[in-house]
Amino acid sequence: MTELEAKKRIEELREEIRFHDYRYYVLDDPVISDAEYDSLMQELISLEEKFPQFVTEDSPTQRVGGAVSSDFATVNHPVPLLSLANAYSPEELRAFDRRLKKTLGHEGELEYVAELKIDGLTIALTYQNGILVQGATRGNGMQGEDVTANIKTIKAIPLKLRGQYPATLAVRGEAYMRSADFDRLNQAREARGEALFANPRNATAGSIRQLNPRITAARPLLIYCYSLLMADPPAQVKTQWEALNRLKEWGFPVNPESRLCSNIEEVIEYCRMWETKRADLEYEIDGIVVKINSLEAYNKLGFTGKNPRGHIAYKFPAEQKETTVKDIIVQVGRTGALTPLAILEPVRIAGSVVSRASLHNEDYVKNKDIRIGDKVIIRKAGDVIPEVVRSLPEKRTGDERPFTMPEVCPACSAKAVREPGEAVTRCVGLACPAQQKEKIIHFASKEAMDIEGLGPAIVEQLVAAGLVSDVSDLYKLTVQELQGLERLGPKSAQNLVNAIGASKKRPLARLLVALGIRYVGSRVGQILAENFPSIDALAQATQEELEAIPEIGPRIAESVVDFFNEEQNRRVVEALKKAGVNTRQGKTAAGEQPLAGLTFVLTGSLEGFTRSEAKEAIESRGGKVTGSVSSKTDYVVVGADPGSKYTKAQQLGIPILNEAEFKKLLEGQGGEVR
């Protein structure tokens, strides 16, 4: 592999891993198995080891990973909540043991604590003078979500500690739900016509991350605590086994199945035992956590940057079963992605009945040669997501049929496009019913048309009531129609109608972002608006004309052309024009680009601007807004509670503007900088 090929693949892997981190840690909705994720990460680690010149600080290999939801306040963990490296075989565990002995210079056997790896949600608990003061999710490992009110509803968590305890104490645990409780919860949801949880982990995460603690309190949640994160004064424990016993003394639930092992062979025996006995447990586990017992040795071993060297997770192999592919249908996702879905002869595997499995994309089906009618081997990847491992061509009868990806969207009949170099086929229809909710939510978002009060819950009601089928229908809504919806009285309905009406005056650049044209974000929308006087002119542009614009490459140009070539998209744009939505670029007086060539960074909360309004004000005057401070930054605009960008600007000597100075600059009056 050449350096250029390696660099390209490294960048691709980073983007893919970041996407899956977001799905797993923020949305609690993973789309690939743990094994597939581990494979991506291992490939990235390997490439960065071979080509260290391409290692960057923001690579997933250099951090814990994940993101914090904006729905909850952010809290800093007292110590990083690191993830673990994985082992998949006894030999890998023995290699882990040899590695530790070599690093420590240890001649004899090492003691380990083996603990069941429960498939739940990591929680950090903080106590002051024996009283629970904070509960937080793991988040990105450094910061998590403050879910204290919800955590307090879990009866297994002590609100006040027992015995003698440190004045300040932080403990790590795993919240979970028993399999029987999970089944009962889903049965109740099904009876009420609500969406079912995919698995106990999903149910646990969804319960703890509720905005209403009363909902959490109604859920059958439990917890096992397994790590003493921090104690002040120190807890005077020398081993992990002592720490577990001390946690138990203080009143924390500790898993009774944990075992102190005198060497790695006892650990392997323990792992093998639970591979066969895991079905006997009342909760889901996906492996065994192996920890060196000596805390002094653990601290001496240190960390790799992402994982503690003294801990490792042994992952169980996934259970496999044979079944039949009865059909392959195509589902349309919220972003327009067309995904083949195998309809299977129902089979019980890893604790539940499986009747469907995603086939991901057209190449996946072809590479595995999966046909309608085939006998196939399936498993639950990571014991969660059903996956077709392989087909069994030796069992074919001749009646099997190959699958072909449709050329039009099965939901709306718009063109289905697979762009060069991509694996996913997408519907390009703006009015596609399978995508309508997500497109309307995006259209109303702050970065787009910024319609205050039009959030996901209201959009859900509008679509369900048949009041809105595409974004142009928003401008037909009346107060009478809206006040019939849940939680919308006459005043709030009038406010929403006013907010929708106000959005008609948004600049053309914002409308282009709102339409959801692929690859058209705030910056590209601004560039297009500066180069075309109206949306009609943009719709008539050729790919060659678009590519002639600096910063507009072939992918963006092709995406814009494809968007306006689709008839239903043109119909929606025409309806927006008739509704009075601005589709023309506001002209700027000659020479009125006072910020041309200047780069800005925004940090903190401004009183007179939202973040998107400040960004728009800069870009409409020719300036550029970036997300990080560097030597190329011209100004940093600082609001209330600025973050690390403010500190970095001071260190680099970058001019800093407060809000008043920023307004003067926008008005062309200049202003002192600090």
C-alpha positions, 0 to 999 in steps of 0.5 A: 500500500502506497502512502497516498492509499494509506492516507485515504484509507485512514481518513475513511476509517476515521469517518466511519468509526466516528459515525458508529461512535455517534450511533452507539454512544449518543443515539443508543442505536448501533448499526453494526456489531461489536466485532465489525466495529473492532475490526474497523478499529484494528485496521486503523490502529494497524495502518497508523502503526505502519504510517505514523506520519498520518497519526493525528490528535483527533483520530479515534485511536487517540481518544476514548470516543463518543459524544455527549447529548445536548439534552442533559447538562455536561459533567466532568468525570473525576478520572477518565472512564476508559474503554477496554482492549478485547481478547477473543481467545485463550491464547490472546489472554495468555499473551495479555498475561505475558505482556503484563509480566514482561512490563512489570518484570514479574517472575511468578504468577499474577493474580486477576479478578474476573468479572462478568461483562454485563451488557448495560449502561456505564454509570459514574456515581459521586458521593459527598460525605456519604450522600449521592450528589451526582450520577452521570453516563460515560459519555465520551469518557472524559465528560458525561451526561448528568442523569442524577435525578434519574439515577436516584430512582434506581432502588439498588443505588444507595442514596446514603452509604453505610459504615465508614467511608471517604468524604468524597467518593466516585464509583463506576458501575453498570446499570442493567435490566433482567431479561424477564423484566425486559420481556415484560416491558416490551409486552406492555409497550406492544399492548400500548402500540409503542415501539419495542426496545431492541434489547435490554441494553437499549432499554436500559439506556433509553430509560436512564436518558429519559428527560422525565425521571418518573418514566425512569422510576417505572422501569425495572433497573438494577446496577452492579458496581465494580470500580473505585474511581476516586476516594478522598481521603484514600480508601486504603485498599491494595487490590481490586478484590479488596475494592469490591469488598469495600464497595459491598461494605459501603452498600453498593451491589457487587456481582457475586459471580466475580472471582479471584483467580491466582493465575491466567489459567484460572481466568481461562477456566472461568471464561470457558465456564461462563461461555456454556453457563451464560444462558442460565443468568437472569441478565445478558452478558457478552464476555468477561472483564479480566483485571490485574488484582494489584492496584499498585501494578495497575497504576504502574502499567498505566494506559495506552491512551485509550485503554488501561494496560492492566485490564482486558475484556474477553469477548464470547463468540456469537451463537450461530443458527441455520435458517432460510431467507424467505424474501429480501425486501428494501427499506428506505431510511430517514436519510434516503438510504435503501437497505436490503432486509432479509425476511427469515424463517423465525429462529431462536438465537441468543435469547430471542426469536430472529425473523429479520436481518439487515443486508446493509447494501447491494455489495454485501448481498453480492459478496456473500451471494445471498439469494431469496430461498437460500439456507443461511447461517445467522448469528447475533453480532455482539449478541444484539444485531441479527447478521447473516454470516454466509449462505449455504450454496451446497443446499440450493435446490435451483429455485433460489432467486438472485436479489437486484437493487431497485432503480427507483425508491419503493416508497415514492418512485423517485430515482434511486442513485448510487454514487461512484465510490459509495456502497449505499443507494439513496432515494433523491426524492424530497417528498419521499414519505419514508423520509418526510419526518426527518427532512421536516425536522432538518428544514426547521433546524437552527442551521436551516430555516430556524423555525422556533417551536417546530421540534421532533414531537410537533413534526411527529404529530403534524405528519401523523395527523396528515397536515404535512406531507412535505416541507412546503405544507408547513406554510399552509398550516393555520392556527385552527389546525395546530391548536387541535394537536396535543400540547398546542393551545391557541397561543402556542399555535399562533406563535408557531404560525408566526415562526413559520411565517418569519422563516420565509425571509431567511436568506437563500443560503439557509434555504439551500441548506434546509432543502437537504441537498446532499453535501450542501451544508452552511458553507457550501450553501453560502457559496452557491447563493453568492454565485447564483441570484436565485434558486431558479438560476441554480436549478438550471446550472450544469455540472460544469458551471458548478465545478467552475466555482472555487470550493465546489467539487464534482461530488457537490456539483453532481449532487446539486444537479441530481437534486434539481433533476428530480421532478418531485423536488422541483414541485416542492421548490415551486410550492415554496416559492408560491408560499412566499419563501425567499428564493432569491439572493439578497444583493449586497452594495458594491464593495460591501464585503467588509469581512472578506478574507477574514476567519472567525471562531465563535465561543461562548453564548452571545445574548443578541445572536444565536450561534447560527445567526452570528455565523450567517452575519459573518458569512454574509459580509464575506467572512468565514467561520471555522470550528477551531482556533489556529494561527490562521484565525483572525478573530475569536468572538467571545460570549458568556462562559467561553471554553478552551477556544478562548484560552487558546486564542489568548495563548496564540495572541489572536484578537478577541472580540466581546459581543459589543465589539463584534456588533461594531465590526459587523456595522463597519465601525471597527472596534478595539480588540483585546 
